[in-house]
Amino acid sequence: TIRDLPRYQAMQRELADPRVTSPARAEEIALTGKTVVLIGANVHATEIGTNQVMNDLIHRLATERSAWVDHLLEHAVVLLIPSQNPDGQRMVVEWYRRNLGTPYEGSPLPHLYHKYAGHDNNRDSYMLTLVETRYLNQVLYQEWLPEVYLDTHQMGNRNARIFVPPFKNPPNPNVDPLIWTQVNQLGQAMASKLHEADKPGVIWGELYSGFWQGANNTNPWWHNMVGLLTEVASADLGTPIRQQRVSASRRLRLPRGESLGPRRGLGLPLAPPRDIQARMNYPRPWLGGLWTPADVVEYHALAMDGLLESVANNRTTLKRNFYAMNQRAIERFAGGSPYAFVIPPGPGDPAAAARLVRLLQAEAAEVDVAEAPFVADGTVHPAGSYVVRLAQPFGRWVKDVLEPQRYPDIRWPYPGAPIDKPYDVTAWSLGMLMGVDTVQVERPFEAELRPLDGPAAIPPGQVAGSGDAFVIPHDANRSFTALNRLLAAGASVSWATEELDLGSGRRYGRGAMLVAGAQRAGMVEIAADLRLLGAAADIPDELPRLPIHAPRVALYEPWGGSMDAGWTRLVLDQHEFPYVHARSADLRAGDLYDRFDVVILPEMNSVHLIQGLRAPNVRPEYRDGIGAPGIHNLLRFVEEGGTLITLGNTAAFAIEHLGAPLVNVVRGQSEEAFYCPGSILRLAIDVTHPLGYGMPREADAMFVANGGYRTARTRRNADVRVVARYPDAPLLRSGWLVGEERLRGTGAVMEVSSGKGRIILHTFRVQHRSQTEGTFRLLFNSIFYGPAVSGLDTPFSTLDAH
């Protein structure tokens, strides 16, 4: 088999495209080929049992001579990824060994176990922001195209011992129903193997849903591959845990307000399991007792045995069905409804459209370019437009990532039941996230199209014209990379506060970056590297402008790590922002304005920010948050002229502890009155204010259980300017929103002036998981704007104020 791997890979490519593979050839491959199954482990570094079982499996398949192994290897190609996060695994192992046998055993890791994403490192399968995801994507959709992919994980340890498929409702409507059948079949093969071994605590049909496609294990569904997930209850890394047992004949009742957890690291047993009700999808509940790392490995091993056995036994059927689903996807969309998506080359940043197309291509989507103008659904589209026809093997995936999502409001098991919360976000429409227009076309059309054979070309950068100064547009994220490079090189940069017309069709909106003191050769090099369209010109002296300087930025991150801080670091690093990685002691130390111009607080709750880690087993050097001294220092920082930027729900901290005169109008609302777990909402932006420079007047905001704000009446002398708000119009663009009328007209991005400085509140996920490229500029503008206007007597007003 090893010698013939290229032949088996070629067979997978044949099955993936029924347009070039006849049914007869597909049947021949189904009868003579091997099922390809990929198993990944340890993407979450603390889920250490997934990695250990992979070592056992590799050794077994390589050395064991048995009828079971021979049968498996005769009928399947088994691909294994022992650790998808080896750096994080090393961190966890070293931390565990350092604290083992000390009072700090079980202490939380002080840093994220993935440099940027932490536990979020398996949640970007449609955006490919992380290198680990890109490598997995390459194996799945470019190199091997397996029929089956298993993503192995670990979960909390209070109730069930292992989750196997089926998944819970709702099913995503863009997935071929045959996928669900095969997911259920293989999931139950794993459950059967566990029950054969008399293992309790096997659950399915709950906990993990079949709607969201952001995870590593779910994304294959839209590629007609069987994506599977197992979640085994965790031990305390390498240390066993003991859980109080409870009788199956009675439920544990605790007095009101009393809790038996948490117990990690304290040498005490965990509280007994609460879910002890036997049911058809949880026939033998876990009742508590000793749970060891060996148990974790054994449950994983049994589940894998069940899967591999079933994959080998159902080789022909799995290969036939992979071909059939690819054929059905082509047939499903050949007649339209919808037929295609068109991605126009403009307006705005042409590189953003090309980047979106490259994401589609990375997951094996086929894209064409229009060689001439064409008409589709009555609309004329220009030459150069990208066209993605859905009648292709992975057309279901293209449809799902480009159309608006509509999450169903499921009430189960009866109509008046509480809201069934989604597992993660409910929206991922790529065009909206990236600020790129996409047009859904319902009916077939004729056009002169050329297939894209390689990655979509990003237009080359250049510096046109002549003059003593240079102009860079403000409407591209890459412009801020250029800005950071220019400031680091000593150039003088300012933002035009009025529109700029250089003639010959060279028009720039407010915020055009004006560069002086730079050599043309250096500007040409930057423009070419970043694919920017700059211009050289003689800028009128009377053009009003805002001088920009390199700000001293501190990005706060608490001990224990913050995923939102990690993602923010990734965004800043990608755009070459220099910053200090600040900890609690830095904010408690005082004299913040002597050290920083800007402090960024990522999304976190106020208690965590103020108190930090306080459990008895936390090492002393990692205890506590910013405390009262940090609050006092932040107040003084703003009063002296500093800029404090809050992200997401950290707005509550600014209101409760720094006196920002705002009120969240949806706070405290019941889920029946207002609920928005992760959706894309319409956003109106004041582009005359520097915070809105380079943005369209209407954009899309990623709203993840955030808020809507109005000015509150207080005695505090502070001026509030609303730069972006949720308009008084239909808000939902993609996802799920209950009670949208409560959010209409409220503020989303506000500037609160206080003393010589200001607090800038981005109350939605402006940089969510490094995916919301369409709103990055709001954050970038804030970093430069605050220091630029610090101490000015007449700060910028807004259209609302006028």
C-alpha positions in Angstrom: 0.0 0.0 0.0 2.8 2.4 0.9 4.3 1.9 -2.6 0.9 2.5 -4.2 -0.1 5.6 -2.4 0.0 7.8 -5.5 -2.4 5.4 -7.2 -4.8 5.5 -4.3 -4.6 9.3 -4.2 -5.4 9.4 -8.0 -8.5 7.2 -7.4 -9.8 9.7 -4.8 -9.4 12.5 -7.3 -11.3 10.5 -9.8 -14.2 9.9 -7.4 -14.3 13.5 -6.5 -15.2 14.6 -10.1 -17.9 12.7 -11.8 -17.7 15.0 -14.8 -14.5 13.2 -15.8 -15.0 9.8 -14.2 -17.7 7.5 -15.7 -20.0 5.5 -13.5 -18.3 2.3 -14.7 -14.9 3.6 -13.7 -16.3 4.8 -10.3 -17.7 1.3 -9.7 -14.4 -0.2 -10.5 -12.7 2.0 -8.0 -15.3 1.2 -5.4 -14.7 -2.5 -5.8 -10.9 -2.4 -6.0 -9.8 0.7 -4.1 -9.5 1.3 -0.4 -11.5 3.6 1.9 -9.3 6.6 2.9 -9.8 7.6 6.6 -8.0 10.5 8.3 -7.8 10.7 12.1 -6.6 13.9 13.8 -5.7 14.4 17.4 -4.5 16.9 20.0 -5.5 20.1 18.3 -6.4 21.2 21.8 -3.2 20.7 23.7 -4.8 19.9 27.1 -6.7 17.0 25.5 -3.7 14.9 26.0 -5.3 11.4 25.7 -6.0 11.9 22.1 -2.3 12.1 21.4 -1.5 9.1 23.6 -3.9 6.8 21.9 -2.5 7.7 18.5 0.9 6.4 19.5 -0.7 3.1 20.5 -2.7 2.9 17.2 0.4 3.6 15.1 2.3 0.9 16.9 -0.5 -1.6 16.6 -1.1 -1.1 12.9 2.6 -1.3 12.2 3.5 -4.3 14.3 0.4 -6.4 15.0 -0.1 -9.5 12.9 -3.8 -10.4 13.3 -6.8 -11.0 11.1 -8.3 -7.7 12.3 -5.4 -5.6 11.3 -4.9 -7.5 8.0 -8.5 -6.9 7.1 -8.3 -3.2 8.0 -5.2 -2.6 6.0 -6.4 -4.6 3.0 -9.5 -2.4 2.8 -8.5 1.0 4.0 -5.7 3.6 3.9 -5.4 5.1 7.4 -3.9 8.6 7.7 -3.0 9.7 11.2 -2.1 13.2 12.5 -0.8 12.4 16.1 -0.7 16.0 17.2 -2.2 19.0 15.4 -0.7 21.4 18.0 2.7 19.9 19.0 4.0 23.3 20.4 1.0 23.5 22.7 1.3 19.9 23.8 4.9 20.6 24.8 3.8 23.6 26.8 1.1 21.6 28.6 3.4 18.7 29.4 6.2 20.9 30.8 3.7 22.9 32.9 2.1 19.7 34.3 5.5 18.2 35.2 6.6 21.5 36.9 3.6 21.5 39.2 3.1 17.8 39.8 3.2 16.9 43.5 3.2 20.6 44.5 0.4 22.7 46.0 0.0 24.1 42.4 -0.9 20.8 40.7 -3.8 21.4 38.4 -3.0 25.1 38.2 -4.2 26.7 34.9 -1.6 27.2 32.2 -0.6 31.0 32.4 -0.5 31.3 28.6 -2.7 30.2 25.7 -1.5 26.8 24.5 -1.8 28.1 20.9 0.1 31.3 20.4 -2.9 33.2 19.0 -6.0 31.1 19.2 -5.8 29.0 22.4 -8.9 26.7 22.4 -10.2 28.5 19.3 -7.6 26.8 17.1 -10.2 24.5 15.5 -12.7 27.1 14.7 -11.4 28.7 11.5 -11.9 26.1 8.9 -13.7 28.4 6.5 -11.3 31.4 7.0 -8.0 29.5 7.2 -6.3 32.2 9.4 -4.1 29.6 11.2 -1.3 27.7 9.6 -2.4 24.4 11.3 -5.9 24.7 9.7 -4.3 25.4 6.3 -2.2 22.2 6.6 -5.2 20.1 7.5 -7.2 21.7 4.7 -4.4 20.8 2.3 -4.6 17.1 3.3 -8.4 17.0 3.2 -9.2 18.8 0.0 -6.0 18.9 -2.1 -3.9 15.8 -1.4 -6.1 13.0 -0.2 -9.9 13.7 -0.4 -10.7 11.0 2.2 -14.2 9.6 2.5 -14.0 9.8 6.3 -12.4 12.2 8.8 -12.4 11.7 12.6 -11.5 14.6 14.9 -10.7 13.4 18.4 -11.3 15.6 21.4 -11.9 15.6 25.1 -14.6 17.4 27.0 -15.7 18.2 30.6 -15.7 15.4 33.1 -18.9 15.9 35.1 -21.4 13.7 33.2 -21.1 11.5 30.0 -17.8 9.7 29.4 -17.8 10.0 25.6 -19.8 11.7 22.8 -20.1 9.9 19.5 -22.4 10.9 16.5 -25.2 11.3 15.7 -25.1 15.1 16.2 -27.9 17.2 17.8 -30.4 19.3 15.8 -30.6 21.3 13.7 -29.1 19.8 10.5 -27.6 22.3 8.1 -29.8 22.2 5.0 -26.9 22.5 2.6 -25.5 19.1 3.6 -26.5 16.1 1.5 -28.8 13.9 3.7 -26.6 10.9 2.8 -23.9 12.4 4.9 -26.1 12.3 8.0 -26.9 8.7 7.3 -23.2 7.7 7.1 -22.3 9.9 10.1 -24.9 8.2 12.2 -23.8 4.7 10.9 -20.2 5.2 11.7 -20.9 7.0 15.0 -23.0 4.1 16.1 -20.3 1.7 15.1 -18.1 3.5 17.6 -20.9 3.3 20.3 -21.4 -0.4 19.6 -17.7 -1.1 20.2 -17.8 0.8 23.5 -20.9 -1.1 24.6 -19.4 -4.4 23.6 -16.7 -3.6 26.1 -19.4 -2.8 28.7 -18.4 0.9 29.0 -20.9 3.3 30.6 -21.5 6.9 29.8 -21.8 6.8 26.0 -24.0 9.6 24.7 -25.1 10.8 21.2 -27.6 13.1 19.7 -26.8 15.9 22.3 -24.1 18.5 23.0 -22.7 19.0 19.5 -24.8 20.2 16.6 -24.9 19.6 12.8 -25.3 23.2 11.7 -22.1 25.2 12.1 -19.3 24.6 9.7 -16.4 26.4 11.4 -14.9 23.3 13.1 -12.4 20.9 11.6 -14.7 18.0 11.9 -17.8 19.7 10.4 -16.3 21.4 7.3 -15.9 18.1 5.4 -19.7 17.6 5.4 -20.1 20.2 2.7 -17.4 18.4 0.7 -19.4 15.2 0.7 -17.0 13.6 3.3 -18.1 11.9 6.5 -16.9 14.2 9.3 -16.9 12.7 12.7 -16.3 13.9 16.3 -15.5 12.1 19.5 -15.3 13.8 22.8 -14.0 11.8 25.8 -14.3 13.0 29.4 -11.0 14.4 30.6 -8.9 13.4 33.5 -6.8 16.1 35.2 -4.2 15.9 32.4 -2.0 13.0 33.6 -3.6 12.8 37.1 -6.7 10.6 37.8 -9.8 12.3 39.2 -12.4 10.9 41.6 -16.0 11.8 41.3 -18.7 11.2 44.0 -21.0 8.4 43.0 -24.7 8.8 42.8 -27.3 6.1 42.7 -29.2 5.7 39.5 -32.4 5.3 41.4 -32.3 8.8 42.9 -31.2 12.3 42.0 -28.8 14.3 44.0 -30.3 17.4 45.5 -28.2 20.2 46.9 -29.4 22.9 49.2 -30.0 26.2 47.3 -26.8 28.0 46.7 -24.5 25.1 47.6 -22.0 23.6 45.2 -19.6 20.8 45.3 -17.4 22.1 42.5 -15.0 23.0 41.4 -12.5 20.6 42.9 -9.7 20.5 40.5 -6.3 20.7 42.1 -7.7 20.6 45.6 -7.4 16.8 46.2 -11.2 16.6 46.7 -13.7 14.5 44.7 -15.7 16.2 42.0 -19.4 16.8 42.5 -21.5 13.8 41.4 -22.9 13.7 37.9 -26.3 15.4 37.5 -27.3 13.7 34.2 -28.2 10.2 35.3 -31.4 9.8 33.4 -31.2 6.7 31.1 -32.7 7.4 27.6 -32.4 6.0 24.1 -29.4 8.1 23.3 -27.8 7.7 26.7 -28.7 4.1 27.7 -26.2 3.6 30.5 -25.3 6.9 32.3 -22.1 7.5 34.1 -22.7 7.5 37.8 -19.3 8.7 39.1 -16.2 7.0 40.5 -12.5 6.9 39.6 -11.5 8.3 36.1 -8.0 7.9 35.0 -5.8 8.9 32.0 -5.9 5.2 31.0 -9.7 5.3 30.9 -9.4 8.3 28.5 -7.1 6.4 26.2 -9.1 3.2 26.3 -12.4 5.0 25.4 -10.6 6.7 22.5 -9.1 3.4 21.4 -12.4 1.5 21.5 -14.1 4.3 19.5 -11.3 4.2 16.9 -11.5 0.4 16.7 -15.2 0.6 16.0 -14.7 3.2 13.3 -11.9 1.5 11.5 -13.7 -1.8 11.6 -16.8 -0.3 10.1 -14.8 1.7 7.5 -13.1 -1.5 6.3 -16.4 -3.5 6.3 -18.2 -0.8 4.3 -15.4 0.2 1.9 -17.4 -0.2 -1.3 -20.5 1.6 0.0 -18.5 4.6 1.3 -16.6 5.0 -2.0 -19.8 4.6 -4.1 -21.6 7.2 -1.9 -18.7 9.7 -2.2 -18.9 9.6 -5.9 -22.7 9.7 -5.8 -22.9 12.8 -3.6 -20.4 14.6 -5.8 -22.6 13.7 -8.8 -25.7 14.9 -7.0 -24.2 18.2 -6.1 -23.5 18.9 -9.8 -27.0 17.8 -10.8 -28.6 19.8 -7.9 -27.4 23.2 -9.2 -27.2 22.6 -12.9 -30.6 24.1 -13.4 -30.2 27.0 -10.9 -32.0 28.0 -7.7 -29.3 29.1 -7.2 -27.0 28.8 -10.2 -23.9 30.8 -9.3 -22.4 33.6 -7.2 -20.7 36.6 -8.9 -18.0 38.5 -7.1 -17.5 41.8 -8.8 -14.0 43.3 -9.0 -15.0 46.5 -7.2 -15.8 48.9 -5.7 -13.4 49.0 -2.8 -10.2 47.0 -2.4 -9.7 44.6 -5.3 -7.3 42.5 -3.3 -10.1 41.7 -0.8 -12.2 40.1 -3.6 -9.1 38.2 -4.8 -8.4 37.0 -1.2 -12.0 35.7 -0.9 -11.6 33.8 -4.2 -8.3 32.3 -2.9 -10.1 31.0 0.2 -12.7 29.3 -2.1 -9.9 27.8 -4.2 -8.1 26.6 -1.1 -11.0 24.3 -0.3 -11.2 23.0 -3.9 -13.9 25.3 -5.3 -13.8 26.0 -9.0 -13.8 29.7 -10.0 -14.1 31.4 -13.4 -13.3 34.9 -14.6 -15.5 36.8 -17.0 -13.6 37.8 -20.1 -16.4 40.2 -21.2 -19.4 41.9 -19.6 -22.4 39.6 -19.1 -26.0 39.7 -17.8 -27.2 37.5 -15.0 -30.7 37.7 -13.5 -31.1 41.0 -15.3 -28.0 42.7 -13.9 -24.9 43.6 -16.0 -21.6 42.5 -14.5 -18.3 43.8 -15.8 -15.4 41.9 -17.3 -13.1 40.7 -14.6 -15.9 39.5 -12.3 -15.3 36.2 -10.6 -18.0 33.6 -11.3 -18.5 30.6 -9.0 -21.0 28.2 -10.6 -22.5 25.8 -8.1 -22.8 22.8 -10.4 -19.5 21.4 -9.2 -18.7 18.6 -6.8 -18.3 20.9 -3.7 -21.0 23.3 -4.8 -22.9 22.8 -1.5 -19.9 24.2 0.4 -19.7 27.2 -1.9 -23.3 28.0 -1.4 -23.1 27.6 2.4 -20.1 30.0 2.8 -21.4 32.7 0.4 -25.1 32.9 1.1 -26.7 34.4 4.3 -27.3 31.8 7.0 -30.7 31.4 8.5 -30.6 29.5 11.8 -33.9 27.9 12.7 -35.6 28.8 15.9 -36.0 25.2 17.1 -38.2 24.6 20.2 -37.8 21.0 21.2 -39.4 18.7 22.4 -42.5 21.0 22.5 -43.4 24.3 20.8 -43.1 26.3 24.0 -39.7 24.9 25.1 -36.8 27.2 25.9 -34.5 28.3 23.1 -32.2 25.5 21.9 -28.9 27.4 21.9 -26.5 26.8 19.0 -23.0 25.3 19.8 -21.2 28.3 18.3 -21.9 31.2 15.9 -24.8 31.0 13.5 -23.3 33.1 10.7 -20.2 32.8 8.5 -21.1 34.5 5.2 -17.6 35.1 3.9 -18.4 38.1 1.8 -20.0 39.9 4.7 -17.1 39.0 7.0 -14.5 40.3 4.6 -16.4 43.3 3.3 -16.7 41.9 -0.2 -19.8 42.1 -2.3 -21.2 38.8 -3.5 -24.2 38.4 -5.8 -26.4 35.3 -5.8 -27.7 34.4 -9.2 -30.7 32.2 -9.4 -31.0 31.4 -13.1 -28.5 30.0 -15.6 -26.9 32.5 -17.9 -24.4 32.7 -20.8 -21.0 34.3 -20.3 -17.5 34.2 -21.8 -15.7 32.6 -18.8 -12.1 31.5 -18.3 -11.3 29.0 -15.6 -8.9 30.2 -12.9 -6.0 27.6 -13.1 -4.0 29.1 -10.3 -4.7 31.4 -7.3 -6.7 34.5 -8.0 -4.4 37.2 -9.0 -4.1 40.3 -6.8 -3.6 43.4 -8.9 0.0 44.6 -8.8 0.8 47.6 -6.7 2.3 50.8 -8.1 2.9 54.5 -7.4 1.6 56.6 -10.3 2.2 60.2 -11.1 4.9 62.6 -9.8 5.3 65.0 -6.9 6.9 65.6 -3.6 4.4 63.7 -1.5 2.6 60.4 -1.8 -1.0 59.3 -1.3 -2.1 55.9 0.0 -5.9 55.0 0.0 -7.4 54.4 3.4 -9.9 51.7 2.3 -7.5 48.7 2.4 -6.3 46.9 5.6 -2.9 46.6 3.9 -2.7 50.4 4.0 -2.1 50.2 7.7 0.8 47.8 7.2 2.2 50.4 4.9 1.5 53.1 7.4 3.3 51.2 10.2 6.3 50.6 7.9 6.5 54.3 6.9 6.3 55.5 10.5 9.0 53.1 11.5 11.2 54.4 8.7 10.8 58.0 9.9 8.3 59.3 7.3 5.9 62.1 8.1 2.3 60.9 7.6 -1.1 62.6 8.0 -4.7 61.8 7.1 -6.6 64.1 4.9 -9.8 65.2 6.7 -11.5 66.2 3.5 -11.9 64.4 0.1 -8.9 64.7 -2.2 -9.1 65.0 -6.0 -5.8 64.8 -7.8 -7.3 64.9 -11.3 -7.2 62.3 -14.0 -9.8 60.2 -12.1 -7.6 59.9 -9.0 -10.1 60.7 -6.2 -9.7 59.7 -2.5 -12.2 59.8 0.3 -11.5 61.2 3.7 -8.6 59.7 5.5 -6.3 59.4 2.4 -2.8 58.8 3.9 -0.5 61.7 2.9 3.2 60.8 3.1 6.1 63.2 3.1 9.8 62.6 3.7 9.9 59.2 2.0 12.0 58.2 -1.0 10.1 57.2 -4.1 12.0 53.9 -4.3 10.9 53.0 -0.8 7.3 53.9 -1.6 7.4 51.8 -4.8 8.8 48.9 -2.9 6.0 49.1 -0.2 3.3 49.4 -2.9 4.6 46.4 -4.8 5.0 44.2 -1.8 1.6 45.1 -0.4 -0.2 45.4 -3.8 -1.3 48.9 -3.0 -2.3 51.6 -5.6 -0.5 54.7 -4.4 0.1 58.0 -6.1 2.8 60.7 -6.1 1.4 64.3 -6.2 1.9 67.8 -5.0 -0.6 68.1 -2.1 -2.1 71.6 -1.6 -1.0 73.1 1.7 -4.5 74.2 2.5 -5.8 70.7 2.5 -6.9 70.0 6.1 -5.2 67.1 7.6 -4.6 65.1 10.9 -1.0 64.5 11.7 -0.3 60.8 12.6 2.5 59.5 14.8 3.6 56.0 15.8 1.6 55.2 18.9 2.9 53.4 21.9 0.4 50.5 22.2 -0.2 48.1 25.1 -2.5 45.1 24.5 -3.6 43.7 27.8 -3.9 40.0 28.4 -4.7 38.4 31.8 -2.8 35.4 33.2 -4.5 32.2 32.1 -4.7 33.6 28.6 -7.5 35.3 26.6 -8.5 34.0 23.2 -9.8 37.4 22.2 -6.5 38.9 23.2 -4.7 36.2 21.2 -6.8 36.8 18.1 -6.2 40.6 18.5 -2.4 39.9 18.7 -2.7 37.9 15.4 -4.5 40.8 13.7 -1.9 43.4 14.9 1.0 41.1 14.0 -0.4 40.5 10.5 -0.5 44.3 10.0 2.9 45.0 11.6 1.6 47.0 14.6 4.3 47.3 17.3 2.8 46.8 20.8 3.6 45.8 24.3 2.1 42.6 25.6 0.8 44.0 28.9 -0.1 42.0 32.0 -1.9 42.9 35.2 1.3 44.2 36.9 1.8 46.6 34.1 -1.6 48.2 34.6 -1.2 48.2 38.4 2.2 49.9 38.2 0.9 53.4 37.4 2.3 56.2 35.2 0.6 54.5 32.2 0.6 57.7 30.1 4.3 58.0 30.5 4.7 54.6 28.9 1.7 54.2 26.5 -0.5 56.2 24.2 -3.1 53.4 23.7 -4.2 50.6 25.9 -6.4 47.9 24.4 -8.6 45.7 26.6 -9.9 42.6 24.8 -13.3 41.1 25.5 -13.6 39.7 29.0 -15.9 40.1 31.9 -15.2 42.7 34.6 -14.7 40.2 37.4 -11.9 38.4 35.5 -10.3 41.6 34.5 -10.2 43.0 38.1 -9.7 39.8 40.1 -7.8 37.6 37.7 -6.9 34.0 38.7 -7.5 33.4 42.5 -7.9 29.7 43.1 -5.7 28.3 45.8 -3.6 26.2 43.4 -2.7 29.2 41.2 1.0 30.0 41.4 1.6 33.3 43.2 3.3 35.0 40.2 0.1 34.4 38.1 -2.5 35.5 40.6 -4.8 38.5 40.7 -6.0 40.9 38.0 -5.6 44.7 37.7 -7.5 45.3 41.0 -8.4 48.8 42.3 -5.0 50.2 41.5 -5.4 49.2 37.8 -8.8 50.9 37.6 -7.4 54.0 39.2 -4.5 54.0 36.8 -6.7 53.6 33.7 -8.9 56.5 34.8 -5.8 58.7 35.3 -4.4 57.4 31.9 -7.5 58.7 30.1 -7.7 62.0 32.0 -4.0 62.7 31.1 -4.6 62.1 27.4 -4.4 58.4 26.8 -6.7 56.4 24.6 -8.4 53.3 26.1 -9.9 50.9 23.5 -12.4 48.3 24.7 -13.4 45.4 22.6 -16.8 43.6 22.7 -18.4 43.2 26.1 -15.5 44.9 27.9 -17.6 48.0 27.3 -19.3 46.9 30.6 -16.1 47.5 32.5 -15.8 51.0 31.0 -19.3 51.8 32.1 -19.2 50.2 35.5 -15.7 51.2 36.7 -14.5 54.1 34.4 -17.7 56.1 34.3 -18.5 55.9 30.6 -22.0 57.5 30.4 -23.6 54.7 28.5 -26.3 52.1 29.1 -26.7 48.7 27.4 -30.3 48.6 26.5 -30.4 44.8 25.9 -28.6 43.9 29.1 -30.6 41.7 31.4 -33.2 40.9 28.7 -34.5 37.3 28.7 -33.6 35.2 25.8 -37.2 35.3 24.6 -36.9 39.1 24.4 -33.5 39.4 22.9 -31.0 36.8 21.8 -28.2 37.0 19.2 -25.6 34.3 19.8 -23.3 35.0 16.9 -24.8 36.7 13.9 -23.9 39.3 11.2 -25.9 42.5 11.6 -26.2 45.6 9.5 -24.1 48.5 10.7 -24.3 52.3 9.8 -21.0 54.1 10.0 -20.2 57.8 10.1 -17.4 58.0 7.5 -16.8 61.7 8.2 -15.3 60.9 11.6 -11.7 59.6 11.6 -12.8 56.4 13.3 -14.9 55.7 10.2 -12.3 56.7 7.6 -11.9 54.1 4.8 -15.1 52.3 5.7 -18.3 52.1 3.7 -21.3 53.9 5.0 -23.0 50.5 5.6 -21.0 47.5 6.8 -21.5 44.2 8.6 -20.8 43.6 12.3 -20.2 40.3 14.0 -22.4 40.4 17.0 -21.8 37.6 19.5 -24.0 38.1 22.6 -23.0 41.8 22.7 -25.0 44.9 23.4 -26.6 48.1 22.1 -25.8 51.4 23.8 -27.5 54.7 24.4 -26.2 57.7 26.3 -27.0 57.7 30.0 -27.7 60.8 32.1 -24.8 61.1 34.6 -23.0 63.9 36.5 -19.8 62.9 34.8 -18.3 65.5 32.5 -17.9 63.3 29.4 -18.8 63.8 25.7 -20.2 60.9 23.8 -19.9 60.6 20.0 -21.5 57.6 18.2 -19.5 56.7 15.1 -21.3 53.4 14.2 -24.8 52.3 15.1 -27.3 49.7 14.4 -29.7 51.5 12.0 -33.4 51.9 12.5 -34.0 49.3 9.8 -33.9 45.5 9.4 -30.6 44.4 11.0 -30.2 40.7 10.5 -27.9 39.9 7.6 -27.0 36.4 8.4 -27.6 34.1 11.4 -30.2 34.4 14.1 -31.6 37.4 16.0 -34.5 37.5 18.4 -35.9 40.9 19.4 -34.1 43.0 16.8 -36.3 46.0 17.4 -34.7 46.5 20.8 -31.3 46.9 19.1 -32.3 49.3 16.4 -30.9 52.8 16.7 -28.4 51.9 19.4 -24.7 52.7 19.4 -22.1 50.1 18.3 -18.9 52.2 18.2 -18.6 55.2 20.5 -16.0 57.7 21.5 -16.2 59.0 25.1 -14.0 62.0 25.8 -12.8 62.5 29.3 -10.2 65.0 30.4 -7.5 65.1 27.7 -8.1 61.6 26.5 -10.9 59.3 25.4 -12.4 55.8 25.7 -13.2 54.2 22.3 -15.7 51.4 22.7 -16.0 48.8 19.9 -19.0 46.9 21.4 -19.2 44.1 18.8 -16.5 41.6 17.6 -14.6 44.0 15.4 -11.7 41.5 15.0 -13.6 38.3 15.8 -11.2 35.3 15.4 -9.2 37.3 12.9 -12.1 36.7 10.5 -14.0 40.0 10.3 -11.6 41.6 7.8 -14.3 44.1 6.8 -14.3 45.8 10.2 -10.5 45.6 11.1 -10.1 49.3 10.0 -12.4 50.5 12.8 -9.8 49.1 15.3 -6.8 50.3 13.3 -8.3 53.8 13.0 -8.8 53.9 16.8 -5.2 53.1 17.5 -3.9 56.1 15.4 -6.8 58.5 16.0 -6.7 58.7 19.8 -3.1 59.8 20.1 -3.5 62.2 17.1 -6.2 64.2 18.8 -5.0 63.8 22.4 -5.4 67.2 24.2 -7.1 68.9 21.2 -9.7 71.5 22.3 -12.0 70.7 19.3 -12.1 66.9 18.8 -13.8 65.6 15.7 -17.6 65.8 15.7 -20.0 63.3 14.1 -22.9 63.6 11.6 -25.2 62.9 14.6 -23.8 66.0 16.4 -24.3 68.1 13.3 
